[in-house]
Amino acid sequence: MAELVPFTVPTERDKTLLVWELSSGPTAEALHRSLFAVFSQFGLVYSVRVFPNAAVAGPGFYAVIKFYSAKDAHRAQMACDQKQLFQKSPVKVCLGTRHKAVQHPSLPLNSSRCQELANYYFGFNGWSKRIIKLQDLSDLEERENENATISPPQKRSLKFLCALEVVLPSYECRSPGVGVAEEPLDKLEEGPLSFLMKRKKTQKLAIQKAMSDAFQKLLIVVLESGKIAVTYRPCEEIADARTEEELQDLIQVSYFSWKQCGQGEEEYLSDFSFEEEEFRLPELD
């Protein structure tokens, strides 16, 4: 059966593993590194979170691990449950369960996470981005404020708009994206160096938002054969501008080597994860 992997934060139960009966000897940071090293062997890991046990459970830790792929999470659970892994005693691993019905919205991955996922499935050379337009909107807003007859004083800010496209040559697919970023200007920090740094930061953020927007229109389809398909899901405006035949041409299948993987650089955009209390550990034997 094919599996769909979107460029969104994984929140599904079948992509989340609970690992408990972790030793109290190592620190939480050491456990995080060990868990990430072990479970990354089964697929691309979105996050590893380590928590101390509740007082009634005794000393030790448990962890919540999220995969982008439900199949990878299932393989990891089957292979690691009741195994010692990196400690002397075996750990227990199960698919995550939630003790209360909470519906979380699907949140888009930030641009560095999108790049990480794209590098893993397409390879470093399997995709690229092309900036179509990077426009400074700061002067435009200032002129609009000046032309307004009655308006409260507006705080100055830098504002950029970026339009780009993510290109997948092997799939003959192009996905457009748009992003707008704004950074307030403080009169006390209007020196030339500070202004140039804020300008560069705003441009970069606009590009990152546009890239994330472009990846949201792509959907990875993982096939049983070890191949992948890329499906393009345009928004309504783009769908109106394309014929049905053109959209069908954007779906291609190509061989993928599972050994291709990569990681993107860190960035400070929003990251979403379940809160600790939304999970419950299975009852101990």
N, C-alpha and C positions, 0 to 999 in steps of 0.2 A: 504494500500500500504506500502511495506517495505521501510525503509530509510537507506541509507548508511552513516556511520559515519567513516571517515578516521582519521588517526593520523596525520593530517595536520592542519595548521592554518586556521580557518574558514574565508573565504572571500566572501562567496556567499551572494547575496542580501537578500534571504529568511531566512538567519540566523542572520541578523542584524536589530536591532530596533532603531528608532529615537524617543527620548522622549523630548518633549519641553513644554514650559510654566512652567518651574520649578521656584520656588520662589527665589527671590534675597536675602532673609533673611539669610539662612544657608550659610556656606562656601562651596567651591567646595569639600573639603575633607569630610565634613559632608554629602553632597548630594551623594557622591560616596558610602559611607557606607550604607546610606538608600536605594539607588537604588539596590546595590548588595544584601542586605537583602531581598528586595521585590522580585526581579526577579529570585533569586536563588531558590525560591519556585517552579518554573516551570521547572527547569532543570539545568544542569551544565552550568555555565556562563564562557565564555572564558575571556571577558574583559568588563570593564565599564569605559568609558571616559567622563568626564564632561568638557564642554566648556562655557565660558561666551558668552552671546548674542552679536550680532553685535550692533554697536551704534544705528543704525536706528531701531532696534527692541526693544529698551528700556532695562531697567535693568532685570537681571535674567540669567538663564542658560538653556542649553540643553545638552543632553547626547546621546552617541552612545554606544549601548550594543550589544555584540556578544554572540551568543550561539553556542555550538557544533552541536546542532540538530535543523533543520528547524521546526520540529513539536513543539518543546519546545518554539521556538521563536513565532510561530503562536498562541499557547495557551496563552502565556504571553501578546501578543498584544490584543487579544480578551478580556482578563480578566482585563487588566489595562487601556485601552483607556477610556478617559473621567471619570476616577476615581480619588478621592483625594489622595489615597495612604497614604503618610506620611505628607501631607501639607493640608492647608485649602481649596485651590482651586484645581479643577481637572487638571490633566495633559493630554496631548495628546500623543498617541503612535501609530506609524505606522511602517510598514516594510521599511527598508532602500531603498533609490533610489540613483543612481549615475547620475550626470548630464553630464558626459563625458565617452565615451566608452574606458575604460582602462582595459586591460587584465593583471591581476597580476598572476605571477607564483605561483604554489602550493608549499608552504614552509613547511618543516617538523616541527613538534612540538619538542621542546627540551625535554630532558629526564624527567624533573620534571612535565611538562605538560602531557607527555605520561603516567606517573604514575598516575596523577590525573584522566585522562580519563579512564585508566584501572581500577582504584579503584572504580570509579563511576559505570561502567557497569559490572565488574566482581567481585567486592568486594575485600577487602584487602587480603583475603586468596585464591582468585580465580586465582592468577597468581604468578609467581616467575621468578627470573633470575638466570642463572647458568653460571658462568664465566668459559670458557673453556681454555683460554690462556691469560696471561698478560705478554707480552714480552718487554724487554728493547731493543730498537733499537739504542740507543745512541752510544754504542761501535761499532756497525756494521757500522754506518755512518763514525765514526772516522777512522776505518780501511780502508774504501773505499777511504777516502780523502788522507790517507797516501800512498796508493798504486797508486794513480793517478800520472802520470808522470809530468804533468804541470797543476796546478790548482791554482786559487786565494785563499788566506787565508780564511778559513771557520770559522765563529763564532760558538763557542761551544754551544750545546743545548742538552736538555733532550728530548727524543722521546720514546713514548710507543705505542704499538699496543695491542688492546684488542679484543678478539673474545669471544662472549657469545651467549646464546640463551634465549629467553623469552619463558616460559613454561606455557601453559594453560591446567592443568590436566583434567578439566571437558570436554574439547573439544578435548582431545588427540592431541593437536597442539603444535608444537615447531617452533619458528621462530628465525633463526640465524641472528646475526648482527656483524659488524666489525667497529671499530673506531680507528683512529690514532690521537694522540695529541702530540704537540711539544711546548716546553717552552725554550726560549733562556736563556743562562747563562751569567751573567755579572761578569767579573773578580773582580769587586769591591765588589761583593756580594757572594763570594765563600766560606764563612764560613760554618762549618758543619751544623749548624742549618738552615741557609738559603737554603743550598743544599737539606737537607732532606724535608723541607717544599715545595720546588719547585718540588721535585721528587713525593711527595704525591699528590700535586695539578695536575701534569701531568698525573699520574695514574688515578686519579678520573675523569679527563676530558676525557680520552680515554674510560673509562667505560661508561660515560654518552653518548658519541657519538655512541658507539656500541649499547647501549640500544635504543637510538632514531632510529638507523638504523634498528634494529630488529622490532620495532613497526611499521615502515613504510610498512612492508610486510603484516601487518594485516589490515583487514577491518571489522568493526562492522556492522552487518545487523540487524536493529531494526524492529521487526515484529509487526503487529497490535495486536497480541494476548498477548503482554507483554513478549514475549520471544526474545532471540537474537541468531543470528548465527555469527560465526566467520569464515571469509574467509581468507585463506592464499594466498598471491600473491607473489610468489618468483620472484627474478630477473632471467635474462636469464640463468646465470651460474647455479643457483640452479635448474631451471626448466629442464635443460638438464640432471641433475643427478637424477631426480625422474621420475617414471613412472606416467602415467595419473591416474592409480588406486590409487597410493599413495597420489597424490594431492587431489583426491576426498575424501579420508578418512580424510583429514584435515578440512573438513567442517562439523560441528556438530551444533545441536540446543539444547539449554537447557533453563530451566525456569530462569527468572531473576526477582528479587524483586526490584522494583523501589526505595525502601527506602535505598538501599545500595549506599553509596557515600563516597568520601574521597578527601583529598587534599594532594598534594606532597609539598615538601619543595621548597623554592625559589632557583633559580640558575641564573647565569648571562649570560647564552647563549642567542642567538639572539631571539628576539620577533618581530613579524611583525603585523602591523595594518594599516588600511587605514588612509590617511591623512585627516584632517578636511575638506579641500576644495573639496574633492571628493564627498561630500554629499550636498544635498540641503534640507532645511526644506520646508515642504509644505506651500503654501501661507496661511497666517492667514485670518480667516473669517472677 
